[in-house]
Amino acid sequence: MDPSVDTWDLSSPLISLWINRFYIYLGFAVSISLWICVQIVIKTQGFATVLAEAVTSLDLPVAIINLKEYDPDDHLIEEVTSKNVCVFLVATYTDGRPTESAEWFCKWLEEASIDFRFGKTYLKGMRYAVFGLGNSAYASHFNKVGKNVDKWLWMLGAHRVMSRGEGDCDVVKSKHGSIEADFRAWKTKFISQLQALQKGERKKSCGGHCKKGKCDSHQHGSEEREEGSHEQDELYHRDTEEEEPFESSSEEEFGDENHQSLNSIVDVEDLGKIIDHVKKEKRETEQQEEKSGLFRNMGRNEDGERRAMITPALREALTKQGVPGVKAERFEEGMTVKHCALSLVGEPIMYPEINRFLKLLHQCKISSFLVTNAQFPAEIRNLEPVTQLYVSVDASTKDSLKKIDRPLFKDFWQRFLDSLKALAVKQQRTVYRLTLVKAWNVDELQAYAQLVSLGNPDFIEVKGVTYCGESSASSLTMAHVPWHEEVVQFVRELVDLIPDYEIACEHEHSNCLLIAHRKFKIGGEWWTWIDYNRFQELIQEYEDNGGSETFSAKDYMARTPHWALFGASERGFDPKDTRHQRKNKSKAISGC
């Protein structure tokens, strides 16, 4: 090579910068993102102070609380009965995540909003408002945390006193030119709303000495409202009446559904829209009745009779007949109730009138199947006889039960053990329900065997978990669903550890097997089914004798059909069976 030719000097600083330019760009981007996040957090704290000062100027008590120090388990429910208005100033980090201080609060709120044990009225009575801080440069995650907190609180029944505010760090796209201006505009509306709420509460306060219809405090409150500005009055009505975090459908979406012929057929898919529309009309009607003084006496009409729970239009929609493909005899059969399953959408054993309800079922010759999650031992002991009592045994160790069930009680494990012990003294048919989840509870055979010795159930129903699709409430995937052969292997190994039990029934289609106590095997034949007529006779005798006469599970057993036995060639169903027959056989494996 000619030494006179210029060559690149790789040791030159400029060349090194050029070669590593990607990492330099990445460093700049990360630094900018971190700077933005830090600024948002700083602004959040500053905004909280500014808002607190504005509220203090109204002679109202105020406290600033870091969400990191706020325990939702203890404090959120307290807001239901308090007269506080909770304002949540929450920022959104990169990728739509909450700040570190708000991370646990958001996680708890999200899980509670989809947990059926909390319900849609858990925070009913709590008043709140949300202002979110973010940057619209991240369009897909802009103010995601604020939107979610608003939605989750609403799903738990809390009442929004002010529409959600959104602050934007992007001065180009910000509605008011900066995030500070966005906050000031929202703060002004919030303070006005707070003043309106103050006046409303003063109006409600009455000494109780006024004549009917002539409350001085009410009239005075009305005059104050008339003296207020039109803008404030409009704000009061718009924000206090807002109920949903999502935009509601316009009336045009319903078209002329309201004016459909009462004899027309309504599709099930359209029923939801009709119900929503009816609810909307009901709210508007109640508001009009309140204004005219007609809505009183706890929902009773002028004649003192209770108002109907549903409108005539909704009643007709719910009682429609003429669905294509439904045979008259099948419809008639379906209208005759023979069995009642009280399952775990809510905890049925905690219903205060459960024993009275069971008595009514049995008086109507309806069998009763009750499922409990083994957290209420006293209620199990006090439960009147049922046709069959199930206890969900979702795991066999304290750690796995906490992971799978996410129990509400701190002493959940002792409650669980005491519930199984309470089951052991019940005279009627008892069942353990085991749901197998691969990688979670299939390796706990010895522990399961010990739990069986505590409750001595008549039957143990073992079923592979069913995957129902992706859900934010569960991390289950298809990988957690065991094959039927794996369930069979688990059951075989479990039976080897519990000498008084054998495998009795199998239903491959349902991925389910039934282990039965040997007392139900008579003369080499299994009697795991239920003689429902005999049960009704026994329960009637029990009621006639004031509950003093007892009867056992063997007193109303019936012979198990051949197709349901473990190892039968039909594997739980006949290929010639109709879909209806297969469904009934699937339910009948454990006698239900």
Buried (B, 14 or more C-beta within 10 A) or exposed (E): EEEEEEEEEEEEEEEEEEEEEEEEEEEEEEEEBEEBBEBBBEBBEEBBEBBBEBBEEEEEEBEEEEBEEBEBEEEBBEBBEEEBBBBBBBBBBEEBBBBEBBBBBBEBBBBBBEBEEBBEEBBEBBBBBBBBBBBBBBEEBBBBBBBBBBBBBBBBBBBBBBBBBBBBBBEEEBEBEBBBBBBBBBBEBBBBBBBBBEBBEEBEEEEEEEEEEEBEBBEEBEEEBEEBEEEBEEBBEEBBEBEEBEEEEEEEEBEEBEEBEEEEEBEEEBBEBBBBBBEBBEEEEEEEEEEEEEBEEEEEEEEEEEEEEEBEBBEBBEEBEEEEEEEEEEEEEEEEEEBBBBEBEEBBBEBEEBBEBBBEBBEEBBBBBBBBBBBBBEBBBEBBBBBBBBBBBBBBBBEBBEBBBEBEEEEBBEBBBBBBBBBEEBEBBBBBBBBBBBEBBBEBBEBBBEBBEBBBBBBBBBBBBEEEEEEEEBEBEEEBBBEBEBBBEBBEBBBEBBEEBBBBBBBBBBBBBBBBBEEBBEEEEBBBBBBBEBBBBBBEEBBEEEEEEEBBBEBBBBEBBEBBBBEBEBBBBEEEBEEEEBBEBBBBBBBB
